[in-house]
């Protein structure tokens, strides 16, 4: 009997061993399946050409359905504009072109916002103007050049005069104009913030024939000691020249 029992045990051992090995291999495959992550393609990857009446108007580069790479826009068969996208946001420099192929303007972008120095060019490749931007807002930095390379310096200044009727009517009026007449100008009450021109915090004034005014009145409560004035003047090169002036007030209860 003992011999028969030993024989049965001997025959069953390989089956038990095979069963254990099979279970271990299955667990390993399941573990590998859990650890492996496949990221699906969320959209088109490549370049899409957009046509209008059989004419190419735009080439857009995509990666997984999102703009990534260079996008080109055409107008009348000529290259008009290029942008570089990363994850659907404009980065690096956007460029505008003359219909002869030369770059007209180069605009720096950081996360889809203009930030840095915008450069304009003549057709001969010489710099026409440089304009400063800080996170989408114009700064006071502006340099404009003639085609011979000379720097333009003919910008006007803000001219102020006052009409003092404080004693009679309780008003003090600041009259605004420019040192050069017949200029296209917008006047604002306020000041530059961190050297930036932010129309969201400025009060735009009504301009008539290049002049404007600010009427201050005597009153109770918070008052001002000075008034900031900004002029945005259209230059002969088609850009806005920004300049400012501060007017000191003689009375302590104007607002």
Backbone as numpy.savetxt, mean C-alpha at the origin, in Angstrom:
# Nx Ny Nz CAx CAy CAz Cx Cy Cz
1.15 -90.12 27.27 0.33 -88.92 27.27 1.18 -87.66 27.27
2.24 -87.73 28.05 3.13 -86.56 28.11 3.76 -86.29 26.76
4.11 -87.36 26.06 4.72 -87.21 24.73 3.73 -86.61 23.76
2.43 -87.02 23.81 1.40 -86.47 22.93 1.16 -84.99 23.21
1.16 -84.64 24.50 0.95 -83.24 24.88 2.07 -82.35 24.35
3.30 -82.84 24.47 4.44 -82.07 23.97 4.37 -81.89 22.46
3.88 -82.93 21.76 3.76 -82.86 20.31 2.74 -81.81 19.88
1.59 -81.75 20.59 0.56 -80.77 20.26 1.08 -79.35 20.47
1.81 -79.17 21.58 2.38 -77.84 21.87 3.37 -77.42 20.80
4.17 -78.36 20.35 5.18 -78.09 19.32 4.52 -77.68 18.00
3.37 -78.32 17.67 2.68 -78.00 16.42 1.97 -76.64 16.49
1.50 -76.23 17.67 0.76 -74.98 17.81 1.66 -73.75 17.87
2.92 -73.88 18.28 3.81 -72.74 18.46 4.00 -71.93 17.18
4.24 -72.53 16.02 4.40 -71.71 14.80 3.17 -70.90 14.47
1.95 -71.48 14.72 0.72 -70.76 14.42 0.57 -69.54 15.31
0.92 -69.74 16.60 0.86 -68.61 17.54 1.84 -67.52 17.14
3.02 -67.94 16.72 4.05 -66.98 16.34 3.63 -66.18 15.10
3.05 -66.90 14.11 2.59 -66.23 12.89 1.49 -65.24 13.21
0.57 -65.63 14.10 -0.51 -64.74 14.49 0.00 -63.47 15.13
1.00 -63.60 15.98 1.57 -62.42 16.64 2.25 -61.51 15.64
3.00 -62.08 14.71 3.68 -61.27 13.71 2.69 -60.51 12.84
1.60 -61.14 12.44 0.59 -60.50 11.60 -0.05 -59.34 12.30
-0.35 -59.45 13.56 -0.97 -58.37 14.32 -0.03 -57.19 14.45
1.27 -57.46 14.70 2.24 -56.39 14.85 2.39 -55.62 13.54
2.44 -56.30 12.40 2.57 -55.64 11.11 1.37 -54.78 10.80
0.16 -55.21 11.16 -1.05 -54.43 10.94 -1.03 -53.16 11.75
-0.61 -53.26 13.03 -0.52 -52.06 13.88 0.47 -51.06 13.30
1.56 -51.55 12.75 2.58 -50.66 12.21 2.05 -49.90 11.00
1.30 -50.63 10.13 0.72 -49.97 8.96 -0.28 -48.90 9.37
-1.09 -49.17 10.40 -2.07 -48.19 10.87 -1.37 -46.96 11.43
-0.28 -47.17 12.17 0.47 -46.04 12.73 1.05 -45.17 11.63
1.60 -45.83 10.57 2.16 -45.06 9.45 1.08 -44.25 8.76
-0.13 -44.81 8.63 -1.22 -44.09 7.98 -1.62 -42.86 8.76
-1.59 -42.95 10.10 -1.93 -41.81 10.94 -0.88 -40.72 10.84
0.41 -41.10 10.77 1.50 -40.12 10.74 1.66 -39.44 9.39
1.12 -39.99 8.32 1.26 -39.42 6.98 0.13 -38.45 6.68
0.47 -37.14 6.40 -0.53 -36.12 6.12 -0.37 -35.67 4.67
-1.42 -35.74 3.92 -1.41 -35.30 2.54 -2.16 -33.98 2.42
-1.47 -32.94 1.91 -2.10 -31.63 1.72 -2.69 -31.57 0.32
-3.99 -31.43 0.20 -4.62 -31.43 -1.12 -4.34 -30.14 -1.88
-4.31 -30.22 -3.20 -4.19 -29.05 -4.05 -5.52 -28.31 -4.01
-5.49 -27.05 -3.57 -6.74 -26.30 -3.39 -7.21 -25.58 -4.64
-6.45 -25.67 -5.73 -6.86 -24.99 -6.94 -5.83 -25.06 -8.03
-5.99 -24.20 -9.03 -5.15 -24.23 -10.22 -3.74 -23.72 -9.92
-2.75 -24.39 -10.49 -1.36 -23.94 -10.44 -0.86 -23.77 -11.86
-0.38 -22.58 -12.17 0.08 -22.30 -13.52 -0.27 -20.88 -13.92
-0.30 -20.60 -15.21 -0.59 -19.26 -15.73 -1.90 -19.29 -16.50
-2.79 -18.37 -16.15 -4.05 -18.23 -16.86 -3.98 -17.00 -17.75
-4.36 -17.17 -19.00 -4.42 -16.06 -19.94 -5.87 -15.60 -20.08
-6.10 -14.31 -19.90 -7.44 -13.75 -20.02 -7.52 -12.95 -21.30
-8.53 -13.24 -22.10 -8.66 -12.64 -23.43 -9.91 -11.77 -23.52
-9.88 -10.80 -24.42 -11.04 -9.99 -24.73 -11.07 -9.79 -26.24
-12.11 -10.33 -26.89 -12.22 -10.27 -28.35 -10.97 -10.82 -29.03
-10.44 -11.90 -28.45 -9.28 -12.55 -29.03 -7.96 -11.88 -28.75
-7.96 -10.83 -27.92 -6.73 -10.10 -27.59 -6.36 -10.37 -26.14
-5.10 -10.68 -25.90 -4.62 -10.94 -24.54 -4.68 -9.67 -23.71
-5.35 -9.72 -22.55 -5.43 -8.55 -21.67 -4.74 -8.79 -20.33
-4.56 -10.07 -19.95 -3.93 -10.32 -18.66 -3.36 -11.72 -18.58
-2.19 -11.84 -17.95 -1.59 -13.12 -17.61 -1.44 -13.18 -16.09
-2.02 -14.20 -15.47 -2.01 -14.30 -14.02 -1.39 -15.62 -13.60
-0.39 -15.56 -12.73 0.25 -16.76 -12.20 -0.44 -17.19 -10.91
-0.74 -18.50 -10.81 -1.42 -19.05 -9.64 -0.61 -20.20 -9.04
-0.79 -20.37 -7.76 -0.29 -21.55 -7.06 -1.38 -22.01 -6.11
-1.90 -23.21 -6.36 -3.01 -23.74 -5.56 -4.19 -22.78 -5.51
-4.49 -22.17 -6.64 -5.66 -21.31 -6.73 -5.48 -19.90 -6.23
-4.27 -19.53 -5.79 -4.00 -18.20 -5.24 -2.95 -17.52 -6.12
-3.13 -16.21 -6.36 -2.15 -15.49 -7.16 -0.77 -15.57 -6.50
0.17 -16.05 -7.27 1.53 -16.21 -6.75 2.49 -16.12 -7.93
3.32 -15.10 -7.93 4.20 -14.86 -9.06 3.78 -13.60 -9.80
4.22 -13.48 -11.03 4.00 -12.24 -11.78 2.64 -12.22 -12.48
1.97 -11.08 -12.39 0.75 -10.83 -13.13 1.02 -9.69 -14.11
0.66 -9.91 -15.37 0.88 -8.90 -16.41 -0.45 -8.44 -16.97
-0.60 -7.13 -17.15 -1.79 -6.56 -17.76 -1.40 -5.85 -19.05
-2.20 -6.04 -20.08 -1.92 -5.45 -21.39 -3.04 -4.48 -21.77
-2.68 -3.45 -22.49 -3.66 -2.47 -22.97 -3.35 -2.15 -24.43
-4.33 -2.43 -25.30 -4.12 -2.18 -26.72 -3.00 -3.01 -27.31
-2.76 -4.17 -26.73 -1.70 -5.04 -27.23 -0.33 -4.77 -26.63
-0.21 -3.72 -25.81 1.07 -3.37 -25.20 1.07 -3.75 -23.71
2.23 -4.10 -23.20 2.36 -4.35 -21.77 2.11 -3.05 -21.02
1.18 -3.07 -20.09 0.79 -1.85 -19.38 1.23 -1.87 -17.92
1.18 -3.05 -17.28 1.37 -3.10 -15.84 1.82 -4.49 -15.42
2.70 -4.56 -14.43 3.10 -5.84 -13.84 3.11 -5.74 -12.33
2.65 -6.80 -11.68 2.72 -6.91 -10.22 3.32 -8.26 -9.86
3.98 -8.31 -8.72 4.48 -9.57 -8.20 3.66 -9.93 -6.95
3.08 -11.11 -6.96 2.23 -11.55 -5.85 2.89 -12.69 -5.08
2.68 -12.66 -3.77 3.02 -13.79 -2.91 1.83 -14.04 -2.00
1.22 -15.23 -2.17 0.02 -15.57 -1.40 -1.07 -14.51 -1.55
-1.28 -14.05 -2.78 -2.35 -13.12 -3.15 -2.11 -11.69 -2.67
-0.90 -11.37 -2.19 -0.58 -10.02 -1.75 0.54 -9.45 -2.63
0.37 -8.20 -3.06 1.42 -7.58 -3.85 2.66 -7.33 -3.00
3.79 -7.73 -3.52 5.08 -7.53 -2.87 6.06 -6.97 -3.89
7.21 -6.52 -3.40 8.26 -6.04 -4.28 7.75 -4.80 -5.04
8.06 -4.69 -6.32 7.72 -3.47 -7.08 6.67 -3.75 -8.15
5.61 -2.93 -8.14 4.67 -2.92 -9.26 5.19 -1.94 -10.29
5.03 -2.26 -11.55 5.57 -1.39 -12.60 4.50 -1.05 -13.63
4.54 0.21 -14.11 3.70 0.69 -15.20 4.62 1.04 -16.36
4.13 0.85 -17.59 4.99 0.97 -18.76 4.43 1.94 -19.80
5.34 2.62 -20.51 4.97 3.32 -21.72 4.64 2.28 -22.78
3.86 2.67 -23.81 3.54 1.69 -24.85 4.73 1.34 -25.72
5.85 2.01 -25.47 7.10 1.66 -26.16 7.94 0.68 -25.37
7.44 0.31 -24.16 8.11 -0.73 -23.38 8.93 -0.24 -22.20
9.26 1.04 -22.15 10.05 1.54 -21.03 9.18 1.68 -19.77
9.79 1.56 -18.63 9.08 1.70 -17.36 8.73 3.17 -17.13
7.46 3.44 -16.85 7.03 4.79 -16.51 7.08 5.02 -15.01
6.60 4.02 -14.22 6.57 4.17 -12.76 6.86 2.84 -12.09
7.64 2.89 -11.03 7.92 1.72 -10.21 7.45 2.01 -8.79
6.55 1.15 -8.28 5.93 1.39 -6.98 6.23 0.22 -6.03
6.85 0.48 -4.88 7.18 -0.60 -3.96 5.97 -1.01 -3.11
5.77 -2.32 -2.95 4.68 -2.85 -2.14 5.22 -3.75 -1.04
4.60 -3.63 0.13 4.84 -4.55 1.24 3.48 -5.01 1.73
3.20 -6.29 1.55 1.91 -6.85 1.96 0.73 -6.07 1.40
0.78 -5.79 0.09 -0.30 -5.16 -0.66 -0.46 -3.66 -0.35
0.51 -3.05 0.33 0.45 -1.64 0.69 1.67 -0.92 0.14
1.46 0.26 -0.44 2.58 1.04 -0.97 3.45 1.52 0.19
4.73 1.19 0.13 5.63 1.55 1.23 7.04 1.70 0.67
7.56 2.94 0.73 8.89 3.19 0.20 8.87 4.35 -0.77
9.78 4.35 -1.72 9.92 5.45 -2.67 9.38 5.03 -4.04
8.35 5.74 -4.48 7.81 5.56 -5.83 8.69 6.36 -6.79
9.10 5.72 -7.88 9.98 6.38 -8.85 9.27 6.46 -10.20
9.24 7.67 -10.78 8.69 7.88 -12.13 9.86 8.14 -13.08
9.66 7.71 -14.35 10.74 7.82 -15.33 10.26 8.50 -16.61
11.21 9.16 -17.28 10.98 9.60 -18.64 11.20 8.42 -19.58
10.79 8.59 -20.84 10.95 7.51 -21.81 12.42 7.17 -22.08
13.30 8.15 -21.82 14.72 7.88 -22.04 15.37 7.17 -20.85
14.55 6.83 -19.83 15.05 6.08 -18.69 15.52 6.94 -17.53
15.59 8.27 -17.73 16.01 9.14 -16.64 14.88 9.33 -15.63
15.24 9.57 -14.38 14.26 9.72 -13.31 13.49 11.02 -13.49
12.19 10.92 -13.42 11.30 12.09 -13.54 10.90 12.61 -12.17
10.64 11.68 -11.22 10.23 12.09 -9.87 10.41 10.95 -8.89
10.58 11.31 -7.63 10.60 10.35 -6.52 9.62 10.85 -5.46
8.72 9.97 -5.03 7.71 10.32 -4.03 7.76 9.32 -2.87
7.68 9.84 -1.65 7.76 8.98 -0.48 6.39 8.49 -0.01
6.33 7.21 0.40 5.12 6.63 0.99 5.50 5.85 2.24
4.62 5.92 3.22 4.82 5.18 4.47 3.53 4.44 4.79
3.54 3.12 4.58 2.37 2.28 4.85 1.11 2.82 4.18
1.25 3.18 2.92 0.10 3.61 2.13 -0.17 5.09 2.15
0.50 5.85 2.99 0.26 7.29 3.09 1.42 8.06 2.48
1.11 9.16 1.78 2.14 10.02 1.23 2.91 10.69 2.36
4.21 10.79 2.18 5.04 11.59 3.06 5.36 12.90 2.35
6.07 13.77 3.02 6.41 15.07 2.42 7.55 14.96 1.42
8.18 13.78 1.33 9.33 13.64 0.44 8.89 13.68 -1.03
9.46 14.61 -1.78 9.19 14.73 -3.22 10.40 15.35 -3.90
10.88 14.68 -4.93 11.92 15.22 -5.79 11.46 15.07 -7.23
11.49 16.18 -7.99 11.09 16.14 -9.39 12.22 16.71 -10.25
12.37 16.13 -11.43 13.53 16.47 -12.27 13.09 16.82 -13.69
13.81 17.78 -14.27 13.68 18.04 -15.70 14.36 16.89 -16.47
14.09 16.82 -17.77 14.66 15.74 -18.56 16.19 15.80 -18.63
16.75 16.99 -18.40 18.21 17.10 -18.40 18.83 16.68 -17.07
17.98 16.27 -16.12 18.48 15.80 -14.83 18.50 16.85 -13.74
18.17 18.10 -14.08 18.17 19.18 -13.08 16.98 19.03 -12.13
17.21 19.30 -10.86 16.17 19.21 -9.84 15.25 20.42 -9.91
13.94 20.18 -9.93 12.96 21.27 -9.95 12.84 21.87 -8.54
12.82 23.21 -8.45 12.75 23.87 -7.15 11.70 24.98 -7.09
10.82 25.05 -8.07 9.91 26.19 -8.16 8.60 26.05 -7.41
8.63 25.45 -6.24 7.38 25.24 -5.49 6.98 26.50 -4.73
5.68 26.81 -4.67 5.21 27.99 -3.92 5.15 27.72 -2.43
4.96 28.79 -1.68 4.80 28.69 -0.23 3.39 29.12 0.17
2.98 28.72 1.37 1.69 29.15 1.90 1.83 30.58 2.40
0.89 31.42 2.00 0.85 32.81 2.45 -0.38 32.99 3.33
-0.20 33.58 4.51 -1.33 33.80 5.43 -1.46 35.28 5.77
-2.70 35.67 5.97 -3.01 36.99 6.52 -4.19 36.79 7.46
-4.44 37.78 8.33 -5.53 37.59 9.30 -6.50 38.77 9.26
-7.72 38.42 9.58 -8.75 39.44 9.79 -9.18 39.33 11.24
-8.71 40.29 12.05 -8.93 40.23 13.50 -10.17 41.03 13.88
-11.25 40.33 14.16 -12.49 40.96 14.65 -12.88 40.37 16.00
-11.84 40.02 16.75 -12.06 39.38 18.05 -12.84 40.29 19.00
-12.49 41.56 19.05 -13.13 42.47 19.99 -14.57 42.79 19.60
-14.83 42.93 18.32 -16.17 43.31 17.87 -17.11 42.12 17.68
-16.61 41.08 17.03 -17.48 39.96 16.69 -17.04 38.64 17.34
-15.90 38.66 17.98 -15.41 37.44 18.61 -14.85 36.44 17.60
-14.40 36.92 16.45 -13.86 36.03 15.42 -12.44 36.43 15.05
-11.70 35.44 14.59 -10.32 35.64 14.13 -10.16 34.76 12.90
-10.01 35.41 11.73 -9.99 34.67 10.47 -8.58 34.61 9.90
-8.17 33.39 9.53 -6.87 33.18 8.87 -7.14 33.00 7.38
-6.62 33.91 6.57 -6.79 33.85 5.12 -5.60 33.13 4.48
-5.89 32.24 3.55 -4.86 31.39 2.96 -4.75 31.60 1.46
-3.51 31.64 0.97 -3.24 31.69 -0.46 -1.83 31.14 -0.68
-1.36 31.24 -1.91 -0.01 30.76 -2.23 0.83 31.91 -2.77
2.14 31.76 -2.66 3.05 32.79 -3.16 3.04 32.86 -4.69
2.63 31.75 -5.34 2.45 31.73 -6.78 0.96 31.57 -7.07
0.40 32.45 -7.82 -1.03 32.42 -8.09 -1.35 31.39 -9.18
-2.65 31.17 -9.38 -3.14 30.27 -10.42 -2.58 28.85 -10.26
-2.43 28.43 -9.02 -1.97 27.07 -8.74 -3.16 26.19 -8.35
-3.13 24.93 -8.77 -4.13 23.95 -8.36 -3.76 23.49 -6.95
-4.56 23.88 -5.95 -4.20 23.61 -4.56 -5.40 23.15 -3.76
-5.15 22.27 -2.82 -6.13 21.91 -1.79 -5.53 22.30 -0.44
-6.32 23.01 0.37 -5.88 23.39 1.70 -6.55 22.51 2.74
-5.81 22.23 3.81 -6.32 21.41 4.91 -5.95 22.07 6.24
-6.83 21.93 7.20 -6.49 22.33 8.56 -6.00 21.08 9.31
-4.81 21.20 9.89 -4.22 20.08 10.59 -2.72 20.03 10.34
-2.10 18.96 10.78 -0.65 18.83 10.68 -0.28 17.44 10.17
0.95 17.34 9.68 1.48 16.03 9.31 1.65 15.19 10.57
1.39 13.90 10.46 1.58 12.97 11.56 2.69 12.00 11.18
3.79 12.04 11.93 4.97 11.24 11.60 5.40 11.48 10.15
5.32 12.74 9.75 5.72 13.18 8.42 4.82 12.63 7.32
3.63 12.16 7.68 2.70 11.59 6.71 1.49 12.50 6.51
0.96 12.47 5.30 -0.22 13.23 4.91 -1.42 12.29 5.02
-2.19 12.45 6.08 -3.30 11.54 6.37 -4.61 12.31 6.33
-5.34 12.20 5.22 -6.58 12.97 5.06 -7.67 12.53 6.03
-7.50 11.35 6.64 -8.51 10.87 7.59 -8.54 11.72 8.86
-7.45 12.41 9.16 -7.40 13.22 10.39 -7.28 14.71 10.08
-7.44 15.07 8.81 -7.35 16.47 8.41 -8.72 17.00 8.01
-8.89 18.30 8.17 -10.13 18.95 7.74 -9.86 19.66 6.42
-10.47 19.19 5.33 -10.27 19.84 4.05 -11.11 21.11 3.98
-10.49 22.16 3.48 -11.13 23.47 3.42 -11.65 23.75 2.01
-12.64 24.60 1.93 -13.17 25.02 0.64 -12.21 26.02 -0.01
-11.88 25.77 -1.27 -10.95 26.63 -2.00 -11.69 27.32 -3.14
-11.51 28.63 -3.25 -12.11 29.41 -4.33 -11.02 30.26 -4.97
-10.76 30.00 -6.26 -9.73 30.74 -6.99 -8.37 30.70 -6.28
-8.04 29.54 -5.73 -6.73 29.36 -5.11 -6.60 29.92 -3.71
-7.72 30.36 -3.10 -7.67 30.92 -1.74 -8.66 30.19 -0.85
-8.41 30.30 0.45 -9.31 29.69 1.43 -9.19 30.47 2.74
-9.92 30.03 3.76 -9.85 30.72 5.05 -10.30 29.78 6.17
-9.85 30.10 7.36 -10.26 29.38 8.58 -10.81 30.43 9.54
-12.06 30.29 9.94 -12.69 31.24 10.86 -12.71 30.62 12.26
-12.01 31.27 13.19 -11.98 30.84 14.58 -12.87 31.77 15.40
-13.52 31.20 16.40 -14.45 31.99 17.22 -14.13 31.87 18.70
-14.42 32.98 19.40 -14.26 32.99 20.85 -15.28 32.01 21.45
-14.82 31.24 22.40 -15.74 30.30 23.03 -15.19 29.74 24.31
-16.05 29.05 25.05 -15.65 28.44 26.30 -15.20 27.00 26.04
-14.45 26.50 26.99 -13.99 25.12 26.87 -12.63 25.05 26.21
-12.33 23.87 25.65 -11.01 23.64 25.05 -10.76 24.60 23.90
-9.57 25.15 23.86 -9.19 26.08 22.80 -7.85 25.66 22.23
-7.37 26.39 21.23 -6.10 26.05 20.60 -5.18 27.27 20.64
-3.87 26.99 20.72 -2.87 28.05 20.71 -2.33 28.29 19.30
-2.34 27.24 18.49 -1.83 27.33 17.12 -2.79 26.62 16.16
-2.66 26.95 14.91 -3.43 26.27 13.86 -2.46 25.78 12.80
-2.54 24.48 12.51 -1.70 23.90 11.46 -2.42 23.95 10.12
-1.67 24.27 9.07 -2.22 24.37 7.72 -1.35 23.54 6.78
-1.99 22.77 5.93 -1.29 21.99 4.91 -1.84 22.37 3.54
-0.93 22.51 2.58 -1.32 22.75 1.19 -0.81 21.59 0.35
-1.71 21.00 -0.44 -1.35 19.96 -1.40 -1.45 20.59 -2.78
-0.30 20.87 -3.39 -0.23 21.69 -4.61 0.14 20.80 -5.80
-0.65 20.88 -6.84 -0.35 20.12 -8.05 0.83 20.76 -8.77
1.90 19.98 -8.92 3.12 20.50 -9.54 3.03 20.42 -11.06
3.94 21.08 -11.78 3.96 20.98 -13.25 4.21 19.56 -13.74
4.69 18.68 -12.86 4.97 17.29 -13.23 3.78 16.37 -12.94
2.71 16.95 -12.39 1.51 16.16 -12.15 1.45 15.48 -10.81
2.37 15.80 -9.90 2.37 15.23 -8.55 1.93 16.28 -7.53
1.54 15.82 -6.37 1.14 16.74 -5.30 2.34 17.06 -4.41
2.70 18.34 -4.41 3.73 18.84 -3.50 3.06 19.21 -2.19
3.59 18.71 -1.07 2.99 18.92 0.24 3.86 19.87 1.05
3.23 20.91 1.57 3.93 21.85 2.43 3.00 22.28 3.56
3.57 22.80 4.63 2.75 23.15 5.80 3.22 24.45 6.44
2.36 24.98 7.29 2.67 26.21 8.03 1.87 26.20 9.33
2.45 26.76 10.36 1.77 26.86 11.65 1.54 28.32 11.99
0.31 28.65 12.35 -0.05 30.03 12.70 -0.26 30.13 14.21
0.46 31.03 14.84 0.33 31.26 16.28 -0.86 32.20 16.53
-1.69 31.83 17.49 -2.89 32.63 17.77 -2.64 33.61 18.94
-3.18 34.83 18.85 -2.93 35.83 19.88 -3.88 35.74 21.09
-4.96 34.97 20.95 -5.95 34.88 22.01 -6.05 33.41 22.50
-6.34 33.29 23.78 -6.32 31.96 24.38 -7.65 31.23 24.44
-8.69 31.75 23.80 -10.00 31.08 23.89 -10.64 30.89 22.52
-9.80 30.77 21.48 -10.32 30.54 20.13 -10.43 29.04 19.85
-11.42 28.72 19.04 -11.58 27.31 18.65 -12.17 27.22 17.25
